[in-house]
Amino acid sequence: ATSFQMVTGVTLADVVGQSDKSYLPAEYREAEFCEDFEHRSEICARTWLRPYPQEQLMDIVPLGATKTDWNFDCTKHKRVLNLVHEVTDEDNIKQDKSIDVYGRFDEEEEGK
């Protein structure tokens, strides 16, 4: 399942710095976009500079097209825009020695 109801293929120039939303489907025009939308769009666009996305993924939702036949379900994993996660001491988990990929436990044992 996915949290996407609809995806539209647009260029970065379409979304960054544009107050005119006429290029968007009617359902998007009144939508509230996330905080730092332009910055996040620029970051996402870097992914599409690589060959794989351009060669393998562009045909899923071509530029100017809208796809709506997703397996949409937002009842299991709710997505909240602009959520701030406050890290606490309870979030710390002691790492098991068997999965220590950084060799931290080796340093502790040498010091004994």
N, C-alpha and C positions, 0 to 999 in steps of 0.2 A: 504494500500500500504506500501511497505517497500523499504529501500534503498539498500537492499541486492540483488545482481544478482546471487551470488553463495556462498554457505557455504560448507566448508570441515571439517569433523571431524578429528581432530589431538590431540595429547597429548601435554602437556606443554613442555615436553622434546623435542618434534619435532620442536618447534618454538623458544625456548630460547637458545641462545648461538650457534645457528647453522648457518653457512654461506652457507651450502649446502641446496638448496631448491628443490632438486630432488623429495622429497616426495609430493610436491605441484602439483596441476594440471598445465598444461602448461600456462594457462591464468594468474596464480598468480606469476609465476617465475620472470617476469619482472616488477611486480607491485612495486610501492613505498609505503612502510609501514609508518605508522604515527610516529611522534616523540615519544620517550620513549616506543616503541612497546614492548620491553621485559618486562619492568616494568608494563605496562598496561595488558599484557598477564598474568603475575603472579597474579595481582589483580583479574582479571576475573576468573582465575582458582580456587580461593578460593570459589567462588559461587558453583562450581561443586563438592566441598567436602561434601555438604549437601545431605541428602538422596533424597529430592524431585527431583532435577535435574537429579540425576543418575537414579532414578526409572521411571520418567515420561517423560524426554526430550531426553535421549540418543537415543531413537529409531527414532527421527525425522531426525537426521543426524548421523548415527553410525560412529565409528572410521574408518577412511580410505575411507569413502564414501563421495560423493559430491552431493549436492542437488542444482538444478537450477530452479525448477518450483515455484519460488516465485512470488508474485504480485508486481513486481518491477516498481517503478515510482519515479524518482528523480526530477520531474518538480515542485512539490509543495513545498517540504521541502528539500532544498539543504543542504548537509552536507559539511563543510569545515574543512579539517584537520588542526590542530595546530592553530585554531582561538584564538586570544586573545581578550577577552571582557573587555573593559575599562569601569569601573563603574563610572558614573557621578552623580551629585546631581539630575538630572532629572529622574534618575532611582528610586529614593526614592518615595514610595507611602504611604501616610498616611493611617494607618490601621483603618478601621471602628470599632467602639466600639462593634458592634453586633458580630463580628468574632474574638474578642481578646481572644485567648485561653491561654495567658500567664498572664492575670490579671494585665496588666500594667495600664489600665485605673482606676482600683480599687485603686491603689497606689496614682495616681494623685488626685482622689476625696477625699481620706483620708487626704491629705496634704492641702486641701483648707480650 
